[in-house]
């Protein structure tokens, strides 16, 4: 769903894919597993859950886009230490 996602407008220069390229985080694009939308449909700090496939263990989870781009960077419930905010495992 292109257009507005939360409080920031998604544009050709303001989206998750562009953020990944500018910040050396292109591995996030390879972990993207959302079936209906692309990284260009979301902004990096958005508080919306999307599907990811962990690049380390291969497990799938739902987590906020901001969990991959923020300083905390917590997505995979399998790879993250206990006590951290985790995504919901949805497939192995």
N, CA, C and O atoms as a GROMACS GRO file, in nm:
protein
  368
    1UNK      N    1   0.083  -0.118   0.000
    1UNK     CA    2   0.000   0.000   0.000
    1UNK      C    3   0.087   0.124   0.000
    1UNK      O    4   0.125   0.172   0.107
    2UNK      N    5   0.120   0.177  -0.114
    2UNK     CA    6   0.200   0.298  -0.119
    2UNK      C    7   0.125   0.415  -0.059
    2UNK      O    8   0.003   0.410  -0.043
    3UNK      N    9   0.197   0.520  -0.025
    3UNK     CA   10   0.135   0.640   0.031
    3UNK      C   11   0.171   0.656   0.176
    3UNK      O   12   0.283   0.626   0.217
    4UNK      N   13   0.076   0.703   0.256
    4UNK     CA   14   0.104   0.730   0.396
    4UNK      C   15   0.102   0.602   0.478
    4UNK      O   16   0.013   0.519   0.463
    5UNK      N   17   0.200   0.588   0.563
    5UNK     CA   18   0.210   0.476   0.658
    5UNK      C   19   0.247   0.537   0.791
    5UNK      O   20   0.365   0.560   0.818
    6UNK      N   21   0.150   0.563   0.875
    6UNK     CA   22   0.180   0.627   1.002
    6UNK      C   23   0.192   0.776   0.982
    6UNK      O   24   0.113   0.834   0.907
    7UNK      N   25   0.288   0.839   1.047
    7UNK     CA   26   0.299   0.984   1.041
    7UNK      C   27   0.395   1.033   0.935
    7UNK      O   28   0.405   1.154   0.915
    8UNK      N   29   0.466   0.946   0.866
    8UNK     CA   30   0.563   0.987   0.765
    8UNK      C   31   0.516   0.941   0.628
    8UNK      O   32   0.467   0.829   0.612
    9UNK      N   33   0.532   1.029   0.530
    9UNK     CA   34   0.494   0.993   0.394
    9UNK      C   35   0.600   0.904   0.331
    9UNK      O   36   0.720   0.931   0.344
   10UNK      N   37   0.556   0.799   0.264
   10UNK     CA   38   0.646   0.712   0.190
   10UNK      C   39   0.665   0.776   0.052
   10UNK      O   40   0.568   0.805  -0.017
   11UNK      N   41   0.791   0.798   0.015
   11UNK     CA   42   0.823   0.858  -0.114
   11UNK      C   43   0.935   0.776  -0.178
   11UNK      O   44   0.990   0.686  -0.113
   12UNK      N   45   0.970   0.804  -0.303
   12UNK     CA   46   1.082   0.733  -0.365
   12UNK      C   47   1.215   0.751  -0.290
   12UNK      O   48   1.304   0.667  -0.302
   13UNK      N   49   1.229   0.858  -0.213
   13UNK     CA   50   1.353   0.880  -0.138
   13UNK      C   51   1.337   0.861   0.013
   13UNK      O   52   1.436   0.863   0.086
   14UNK      N   53   1.214   0.842   0.060
   14UNK     CA   54   1.189   0.820   0.202
   14UNK      C   55   1.115   0.688   0.219
   14UNK      O   56   0.992   0.686   0.229
   15UNK      N   57   1.192   0.579   0.222
   15UNK     CA   58   1.133   0.447   0.240
   15UNK      C   59   1.240   0.354   0.297
   15UNK      O   60   1.357   0.389   0.302
   16UNK      N   61   1.198   0.237   0.339
   16UNK     CA   62   1.288   0.142   0.404
   16UNK      C   63   1.402   0.098   0.312
   16UNK      O   64   1.515   0.083   0.357
   17UNK      N   65   1.372   0.075   0.185
   17UNK     CA   66   1.476   0.030   0.092
   17UNK      C   67   1.586   0.136   0.076
   17UNK      O   68   1.704   0.103   0.078
   18UNK      N   69   1.547   0.261   0.061
   18UNK     CA   70   1.646   0.369   0.048
   18UNK      C   71   1.726   0.384   0.178
   18UNK      O   72   1.847   0.404   0.174
   19UNK      N   73   1.657   0.373   0.293
   19UNK     CA   74   1.726   0.384   0.422
   19UNK      C   75   1.832   0.275   0.435
   19UNK      O   76   1.944   0.302   0.480
   20UNK      N   77   1.798   0.153   0.396
   20UNK     CA   78   1.893   0.042   0.404
   20UNK      C   79   2.018   0.071   0.323
   20UNK      O   80   2.130   0.049   0.370
   21UNK      N   81   2.001   0.120   0.200
   21UNK     CA   82   2.116   0.152   0.116
   21UNK      C   83   2.202   0.262   0.173
   21UNK      O   84   2.325   0.254   0.169
   22UNK      N   85   2.140   0.366   0.225
   22UNK     CA   86   2.214   0.480   0.280
   22UNK      C   87   2.286   0.447   0.411
   22UNK      O   88   2.385   0.511   0.445
   23UNK      N   89   2.236   0.347   0.483
   23UNK     CA   90   2.291   0.315   0.615
   23UNK      C   91   2.366   0.183   0.620
   23UNK      O   92   2.395   0.132   0.729
   24UNK      N   93   2.397   0.128   0.505
   24UNK     CA   94   2.474   0.003   0.501
   24UNK      C   95   2.401  -0.115   0.562
   24UNK      O   96   2.464  -0.203   0.621
   25UNK      N   97   2.270  -0.119   0.550
   25UNK     CA   98   2.189  -0.227   0.610
   25UNK      C   99   2.114  -0.305   0.504
   25UNK      O  100   1.999  -0.344   0.526
   26UNK      N  101   2.176  -0.328   0.389
   26UNK     CA  102   2.110  -0.400   0.280
   26UNK      C  103   2.070  -0.542   0.316
   26UNK      O  104   1.986  -0.601   0.247
   27UNK      N  105   2.128  -0.600   0.421
   27UNK     CA  106   2.088  -0.735   0.463
   27UNK      C  107   1.941  -0.739   0.505
   27UNK      O  108   1.877  -0.844   0.496
   28UNK      N  109   1.887  -0.626   0.551
   28UNK     CA  110   1.745  -0.622   0.588
   28UNK      C  111   1.656  -0.650   0.468
   28UNK      O  112   1.551  -0.712   0.481
   29UNK      N  113   1.698  -0.604   0.350
   29UNK     CA  114   1.618  -0.627   0.229
   29UNK      C  115   1.611  -0.775   0.196
   29UNK      O  116   1.510  -0.823   0.146
   30UNK      N  117   1.719  -0.848   0.225
   30UNK     CA  118   1.720  -0.992   0.203
   30UNK      C  119   1.638  -1.068   0.305
   30UNK      O  120   1.599  -1.182   0.280
   31UNK      N  121   1.611  -1.007   0.420
   31UNK     CA  122   1.532  -1.071   0.526
   31UNK      C  123   1.383  -1.037   0.516
   31UNK      O  124   1.301  -1.093   0.588
   32UNK      N  125   1.349  -0.946   0.426
   32UNK     CA  126   1.211  -0.904   0.409
   32UNK      C  127   1.127  -1.020   0.359
   32UNK      O  128   1.165  -1.085   0.261
   33UNK      N  129   1.015  -1.050   0.423
   33UNK     CA  130   0.931  -1.162   0.384
   33UNK      C  131   0.782  -1.127   0.384
   33UNK      O  132   0.698  -1.216   0.387
   34UNK      N  133   0.750  -1.000   0.379
   34UNK     CA  134   0.610  -0.957   0.380
   34UNK      C  135   0.548  -0.993   0.245
   34UNK      O  136   0.599  -0.952   0.141
   35UNK      N  137   0.437  -1.069   0.246
   35UNK     CA  138   0.381  -1.120   0.120
   35UNK      C  139   0.310  -1.016   0.033
   35UNK      O  140   0.301  -1.034  -0.089
   36UNK      N  141   0.262  -0.908   0.092
   36UNK     CA  142   0.179  -0.814   0.017
   36UNK      C  143   0.245  -0.680  -0.014
   36UNK      O  144   0.198  -0.606  -0.101
   37UNK      N  145   0.353  -0.648   0.053
   37UNK     CA  146   0.416  -0.518   0.036
   37UNK      C  147   0.566  -0.532   0.022
   37UNK      O  148   0.624  -0.635   0.058
   38UNK      N  149   0.628  -0.429  -0.029
   38UNK     CA  150   0.773  -0.424  -0.048
   38UNK      C  151   0.835  -0.324   0.049
   38UNK      O  152   0.763  -0.242   0.106
   39UNK      N  153   0.966  -0.330   0.070
   39UNK     CA  154   1.031  -0.233   0.158
   39UNK      C  155   1.012  -0.088   0.113
   39UNK      O  156   1.026   0.004   0.194
   40UNK      N  157   0.982  -0.068  -0.014
   40UNK     CA  158   0.957   0.068  -0.063
   40UNK      C  159   0.821   0.121  -0.020
   40UNK      O  160   0.791   0.238  -0.042
   41UNK      N  161   0.738   0.037   0.040
   41UNK     CA  162   0.605   0.076   0.086
   41UNK      C  163   0.602   0.122   0.232
   41UNK      O  164   0.496   0.159   0.282
   42UNK      N  165   0.717   0.120   0.299
   42UNK     CA  166   0.723   0.154   0.441
   42UNK      C  167   0.839   0.248   0.470
   42UNK      O  168   0.937   0.250   0.396
   43UNK      N  169   0.826   0.325   0.576
   43UNK     CA  170   0.938   0.407   0.623
   43UNK      C  171   1.012   0.328   0.732
   43UNK      O  172   0.953   0.242   0.796
   44UNK      N  173   1.142   0.358   0.752
   44UNK     CA  174   1.223   0.275   0.842
   44UNK      C  175   1.181   0.275   0.989
   44UNK      O  176   1.194   0.172   1.054
   45UNK      N  177   1.132   0.383   1.041
   45UNK     CA  178   1.100   0.388   1.183
   45UNK      C  179   0.955   0.360   1.215
   45UNK      O  180   0.910   0.383   1.327
   46UNK      N  181   0.882   0.310   1.119
   46UNK     CA  182   0.739   0.290   1.135
   46UNK      C  183   0.707   0.179   1.236
   46UNK      O  184   0.777   0.078   1.243
   47UNK      N  185   0.603   0.200   1.313
   47UNK     CA  186   0.560   0.104   1.414
   47UNK      C  187   0.451   0.013   1.358
   47UNK      O  188   0.340   0.008   1.411
   48UNK      N  189   0.484  -0.059   1.252
   48UNK     CA  190   0.393  -0.154   1.188
   48UNK      C  191   0.463  -0.288   1.179
   48UNK      O  192   0.580  -0.296   1.141
   49UNK      N  193   0.391  -0.395   1.214
   49UNK     CA  194   0.450  -0.529   1.207
   49UNK      C  195   0.448  -0.581   1.064
   49UNK      O  196   0.346  -0.574   0.995
   50UNK      N  197   0.562  -0.634   1.021
   50UNK     CA  198   0.574  -0.699   0.891
   50UNK      C  199   0.647  -0.832   0.911
   50UNK      O  200   0.699  -0.859   1.020
   51UNK      N  201   0.650  -0.913   0.807
   51UNK     CA  202   0.716  -1.044   0.817
   51UNK      C  203   0.862  -1.035   0.775
   51UNK      O  204   0.897  -0.969   0.677
   52UNK      N  205   0.946  -1.104   0.852
   52UNK     CA  206   1.089  -1.111   0.827
   52UNK      C  207   1.133  -1.256   0.833
   52UNK      O  208   1.070  -1.337   0.900
   53UNK      N  209   1.240  -1.289   0.764
   53UNK     CA  210   1.306  -1.418   0.779
   53UNK      C  211   1.446  -1.388   0.832
   53UNK      O  212   1.521  -1.313   0.769
   54UNK      N  213   1.481  -1.444   0.945
   54UNK     CA  214   1.609  -1.416   1.009
   54UNK      C  215   1.725  -1.460   0.918
   54UNK      O  216   1.726  -1.573   0.868
   55UNK      N  217   1.820  -1.372   0.897
   55UNK     CA  218   1.936  -1.402   0.814
   55UNK      C  219   2.034  -1.497   0.881
   55UNK      O  220   2.118  -1.557   0.814
   56UNK      N  221   2.024  -1.513   1.013
   56UNK     CA  222   2.114  -1.603   1.086
   56UNK      C  223   2.059  -1.744   1.096
   56UNK      O  224   2.129  -1.840   1.064
   57UNK      N  225   1.933  -1.757   1.140
   57UNK     CA  226   1.879  -1.890   1.168
   57UNK      C  227   1.771  -1.935   1.069
   57UNK      O  228   1.737  -2.053   1.065
   58UNK      N  229   1.717  -1.842   0.990
   58UNK     CA  230   1.616  -1.877   0.892
   58UNK      C  231   1.473  -1.881   0.943
   58UNK      O  232   1.381  -1.906   0.865
   59UNK      N  233   1.451  -1.856   1.071
   59UNK     CA  234   1.316  -1.855   1.125
   59UNK      C  235   1.244  -1.731   1.078
   59UNK      O  236   1.305  -1.626   1.059
   60UNK      N  237   1.112  -1.743   1.061
   60UNK     CA  238   1.030  -1.629   1.022
   60UNK      C  239   0.962  -1.570   1.144
   60UNK      O  240   0.926  -1.642   1.237
   61UNK      N  241   0.944  -1.440   1.142
   61UNK     CA  242   0.874  -1.374   1.252
   61UNK      C  243   0.806  -1.249   1.203
   61UNK      O  244   0.837  -1.196   1.096
   62UNK      N  245   0.712  -1.202   1.282
   62UNK     CA  246   0.651  -1.072   1.261
   62UNK      C  247   0.713  -0.977   1.360
   62UNK      O  248   0.719  -1.006   1.480
   63UNK      N  249   0.759  -0.864   1.312
   63UNK     CA  250   0.818  -0.764   1.400
   63UNK      C  251   0.801  -0.626   1.337
   63UNK      O  252   0.779  -0.615   1.217
   64UNK      N  253   0.813  -0.524   1.418
   64UNK     CA  254   0.801  -0.387   1.370
   64UNK      C  255   0.916  -0.353   1.275
   64UNK      O  256   1.028  -0.401   1.292
   65UNK      N  257   0.887  -0.270   1.176
   65UNK     CA  258   0.995  -0.226   1.087
   65UNK      C  259   1.103  -0.156   1.168
   65UNK      O  260   1.222  -0.168   1.137
   66UNK      N  261   1.063  -0.083   1.270
   66UNK     CA  262   1.160  -0.011   1.353
   66UNK      C  263   1.248  -0.105   1.435
   66UNK      O  264   1.355  -0.063   1.480
   67UNK      N  265   1.207  -0.231   1.455
   67UNK     CA  266   1.290  -0.326   1.528
   67UNK      C  267   1.414  -0.366   1.448
   67UNK      O  268   1.510  -0.416   1.506
   68UNK      N  269   1.412  -0.344   1.320
   68UNK     CA  270   1.528  -0.375   1.238
   68UNK      C  271   1.615  -0.254   1.210
   68UNK      O  272   1.732  -0.268   1.175
   69UNK      N  273   1.559  -0.134   1.224
   69UNK     CA  274   1.633  -0.014   1.187
   69UNK      C  275   1.677   0.070   1.306
   69UNK      O  276   1.769   0.151   1.292
   70UNK      N  277   1.616   0.052   1.420
   70UNK     CA  278   1.651   0.132   1.537
   70UNK      C  279   1.778   0.084   1.604
   70UNK      O  280   1.838  -0.015   1.562
   71UNK      N  281   1.819   0.154   1.707
   71UNK     CA  282   1.942   0.117   1.778
   71UNK      C  283   1.928  -0.016   1.852
   71UNK      O  284   2.029  -0.082   1.877
   72UNK      N  285   1.805  -0.056   1.886
   72UNK     CA  286   1.782  -0.181   1.958
   72UNK      C  287   1.791  -0.303   1.864
   72UNK      O  288   1.840  -0.408   1.905
   73UNK      N  289   1.745  -0.290   1.741
   73UNK     CA  290   1.753  -0.392   1.637
   73UNK      C  291   1.717  -0.533   1.684
   73UNK      O  292   1.798  -0.625   1.673
   74UNK      N  293   1.599  -0.548   1.737
   74UNK     CA  294   1.554  -0.680   1.782
   74UNK      C  295   1.443  -0.727   1.691
   74UNK      O  296   1.340  -0.660   1.678
   75UNK      N  297   1.462  -0.841   1.628
   75UNK     CA  298   1.358  -0.898   1.543
   75UNK      C  299   1.338  -1.044   1.575
   75UNK      O  300   1.228  -1.084   1.614
   76UNK      N  301   1.440  -1.124   1.560
   76UNK     CA  302   1.424  -1.268   1.570
   76UNK      C  303   1.418  -1.316   1.715
   76UNK      O  304   1.512  -1.293   1.792
   77UNK      N  305   1.308  -1.381   1.753
   77UNK     CA  306   1.296  -1.431   1.890
   77UNK      C  307   1.392  -1.546   1.919
   77UNK      O  308   1.423  -1.573   2.035
   78UNK      N  309   1.440  -1.612   1.816
   78UNK     CA  310   1.531  -1.725   1.834
   78UNK      C  311   1.674  -1.677   1.860
   78UNK      O  312   1.745  -1.736   1.942
   79UNK      N  313   1.717  -1.572   1.792
   79UNK     CA  314   1.856  -1.527   1.800
   79UNK      C  315   1.882  -1.421   1.907
   79UNK      O  316   1.998  -1.399   1.943
   80UNK      N  317   1.780  -1.357   1.959
   80UNK     CA  318   1.799  -1.251   2.056
   80UNK      C  319   1.804  -1.305   2.198
   80UNK      O  320   1.734  -1.402   2.229
   81UNK      N  321   1.884  -1.244   2.283
   81UNK     CA  322   1.894  -1.290   2.422
   81UNK      C  323   1.763  -1.270   2.498
   81UNK      O  324   1.682  -1.185   2.460
   82UNK      N  325   1.741  -1.347   2.602
   82UNK     CA  326   1.619  -1.336   2.681
   82UNK      C  327   1.601  -1.195   2.738
   82UNK      O  328   1.698  -1.124   2.766
   83UNK      N  329   1.475  -1.156   2.753
   83UNK     CA  330   1.444  -1.027   2.814
   83UNK      C  331   1.434  -0.913   2.716
   83UNK      O  332   1.397  -0.802   2.755
   84UNK      N  333   1.466  -0.935   2.590
   84UNK     CA  334   1.454  -0.828   2.492
   84UNK      C  335   1.319  -0.837   2.424
   84UNK      O  336   1.259  -0.944   2.418
   85UNK      N  337   1.272  -0.725   2.374
   85UNK     CA  338   1.144  -0.723   2.303
   85UNK      C  339   1.160  -0.799   2.172
   85UNK      O  340   1.247  -0.767   2.091
   86UNK      N  341   1.077  -0.899   2.151
   86UNK     CA  342   1.095  -0.988   2.037
   86UNK      C  343   0.974  -0.986   1.945
   86UNK      O  344   0.864  -0.948   1.984
   87UNK      N  345   0.997  -1.029   1.822
   87UNK     CA  346   0.889  -1.051   1.729
   87UNK      C  347   0.820  -1.181   1.759
   87UNK      O  348   0.868  -1.260   1.840
   88UNK      N  349   0.709  -1.205   1.695
   88UNK     CA  350   0.632  -1.327   1.712
   88UNK      C  351   0.672  -1.429   1.605
   88UNK      O  352   0.664  -1.400   1.486
   89UNK      N  353   0.716  -1.546   1.647
   89UNK     CA  354   0.756  -1.650   1.552
   89UNK      C  355   0.633  -1.699   1.478
   89UNK      O  356   0.532  -1.733   1.539
   90UNK      N  357   0.642  -1.703   1.345
   90UNK     CA  358   0.528  -1.751   1.269
   90UNK      C  359   0.561  -1.868   1.178
   90UNK      O  360   0.469  -1.934   1.130
   91UNK      N  361   0.688  -1.895   1.152
   91UNK     CA  362   0.726  -2.015   1.077
   91UNK      C  363   0.873  -2.048   1.103
   91UNK      O  364   0.954  -1.958   1.124
   92UNK      N  365   0.908  -2.176   1.100
   92UNK     CA  366   1.048  -2.214   1.119
   92UNK      C  367   1.124  -2.214   0.988
   92UNK      O  368   1.243  -2.243   0.985
   0.00000   0.00000   0.00000
